Amino acid sequence: MARAPHESPAPQVVIRTVAATHGKEWVLAAWLLFKQAPWPVLGSWVVVMVLTVTASAALPIIGTVCTPALFAGFASAVDRLRNGGRIDIADLLQGLQHRGIPLLILGVLLILTTGVIALLIAAIAAVMLSAMNQGHMTLILAATMVCVLIGLALAFVVVFAMTWAPCLVYFNHQSPTEALKSAILGMLKNMKACFIYSLLVLLLYLGVLLTAGIGILLVGPLLMVAMYTSYRDVFVDYKD
């Protein structure tokens, strides 16, 4: 059975550059883990979703701040499964119990980052409105393109920061700022793999829509496991 991070030295962070095809392999590796214990994984995912949605509905900011800790707890449960153990619902609290403060700080940083992005997009939108009032259609079109491209690029960065940073804080004992830097650098070094992975995510969610939402019971936990498998592939130098 895998030991908790506080019981063993934190693994060294090695930011690897992987082939583009690894974006597909992250999902396949997640599927192999999911198949080992589908019901416990699904149950853990449901608990994380219920806690996240409930906390966000009651106290939006608090709920968002706690999200990285819940994601880290889920990753801890999947790590136990990968090492031959059994998933326990109590594993979901491992993040709060052993790396609570750094993970909560990470949640705050993610909120601030999202806020900065929103302000940036709002500023560009304000420029567009000003140009519209003056009838500068060329400037409007250019600003629209810039706004869309910047928004997509920054959203891409935030998504992978939220995906990998909780694992880096929990497993590697990095500080919140170090984890964000590592996550962003990992994404920049593996943009092709991240792009392939993102396309697969879009296709899987399209499948969810085609199944009237029922497919989320498979796609949801599968992609949350993929957060862990992609983290291990990019950041952990392992031979098993």
N, C-alpha and C positions, 0 to 999 in steps of 0.2 A: 504494500500500500504506500502511496506517495506521502511524503512528509510535508507538513505545512511549511511555507516559506520561512517562518521564524525559527524552524527547527533545523535548518540546513543553510549552508552558504548560498547566497543569491547567485544564479548563473550569470556568467559574463555576457554583457550585451555585445553581440557581433552583428553589425548591420550588413547583411549580405545583399548582393545583387543577384536576383534569380531570373530565370528565363521567363518570357511572356507567358508560356504555357503553364507556369506555376499558378497563374490566376485560376485556371480550371482545376488544377490539382488541389488547391485549398478547399474547394467545394467537394471534390471526390474524397479527400481525407476526412472531411467533416462527415460525409455520408457513412464512411466506414466506422467511424466512432459512434455515430448516431445509431447504426444498426446493432451495435453491441448491447445497448440498453435503451431502446426507443421510448418506452413508457416513462422511466425515470428522467430521461432527458426532456421529454415533452412536459412532464410534471414540473420540473425545475424551471423550464421556460415560462410556463403558465404562471408560476408563483412570481417570477421576476416581472412579468408583464403586469400582473394584478397589482403588485406593490408599486411599480413605477407609475402606472396610470392613476391608482388611488391617491398616492402621495402628491402627484402633480395636480390632480383635481382639487385636493384639499388645500395644499400649500405649494403652488406652482414652482416657486424658486427652490424650496427645500427638496421637492421631488426631483428636480433636475440636478441639484447638487449631489443627491444620493445615488444617482444613476450609475456613475463609474464604479462605486463600491458594489452595487448589485451585479454589474457586469463582471467585475473581478471575482465575486463569489461564484458566479456561474462558471467562469473559466477555471476556478479552483476545483469545482465538481467534475468538469470535463478532464482536467489534468489527473484527478484521482482515477477516473475511468480509463484513461490512456495507460496508466501505470498498473492496471489490473485490479483496481479497487472497485467498490460499489458507490454509486452516487447516493448521497444523503442530502435531504433538504437543508440540514444544518450547514452544509458546505456553503450555501448561499450567503451566510453571514460571516464567512471567513474574511472577506474584504474589510468589513467594518470592525471585526474583532482584532485583526492583526496589522492592518495598514489603514485604519479608519481615517485618521487625520489627513495624511497625504492624499488619499482618494477623495475626501470631501473638498480639500483645497483644489484638486484637479477639477472637480465639478464646478467650482466657482470660476476657475480659469476658463473652462469651456463656455460658461455663460458669458463671461466678459468677451471672449473671442467672437462668439456669435453676435454679441451686441455691436462690436466694432464693425463686423461685416455688414450688419444691418444698417449702421450709420453710413458706411461707405456707399452702399447701394442707394440709400436715401439721398445722399449728396449728389450722386450721379443723376438720380431721377429729378432732383430739383433743377439741375442744369438743363435737363431735357425739357422740363416745363417752361423754364425761362426762354429757351430757344424756340419752343412752340409758340409762345406768346409773341415772339418777334418774327415769326414766320420763316425761320431758318430750317427748312426741311432737310437739307443735307447734313447739317449739324445734328438734327434730331435722329436721323438714321444712324449716323456714326456713333452717337452717344448710346443709342439703343443697343447696337452691336457690342460696344465696349462694356455696357452694363451687364448684358447677358453673359459674355465671356468671363468677365471678372467674377460674376456671381457663381457661375459653374465651377470655375477654378477654385475659388475659396470654399465652396461647398464640398468639393472633392477633398480638399485639405482637412476640413473639419471632420468629415465622415471618417477618414482614416485615423485622424488624431483620436477621435472617440473610440475607434475600434481597437487600436493598439496601446494607447497610453495607459489605460487601466491595468493591462497585463504587465506593462513595464514597471509600473509603480508597485504592483503586488508581487510579482515573481522575481523581479530584478532589483527591487528596493531602490529604484530611481526616485528622485524628487519629482514633484509634479511638473516643474519647468523642464527638467532633464527629459522626462518622459515625453512631453509634448515635442521637444526638439528632436528626440530620437524618432518619434512616430512620423514627424514631417519629413525628416531626412530619409527614413525608410521608404516613405511614399515616393519621394523625389528620385530615389535610386532604383525604384521598381515601378515606374509609371506604366510600363507596358503590361506587366502582370496585374497591376491594380486596375488598368483599363479593361482587360479581359475579364477580370473578376466582376467589375461593375456591370459589364454587359450581361454576364450570367445572372447577376442579381436582378437586373431589369427583366430578363426572360422569365426567371422564376416568379417574380411578382406579377408578370403578365399571366402566368399560369394560375396564380391565386385569383386574379380577376375572372378568368375563364371558368373557375370552379365556384363562382359566387362567394368567394372568401373562405371556403372550407379548406383550401390548400394551405392556408396560413398555418394550420396545425402541423404541417410538415415543413414548409419553407421557413417559418419563423425560427424554430429551434435549430434547423439545419444551418441557417446563416449565422446564428449566434455561436454555434460550435465552430463555424468557419472563421469567426473572429479569432478564436484560439489557435486553430491550425495555421492560419496565415501568420499570426504572431510568431509561432514557433519556427516557421520556415524562414522568416526574414531576420529574426532577432536572436534566435538561440542556436548556438553551434552544437548540434547534437548528432550522435551516430546511431541512435536506436531507431 
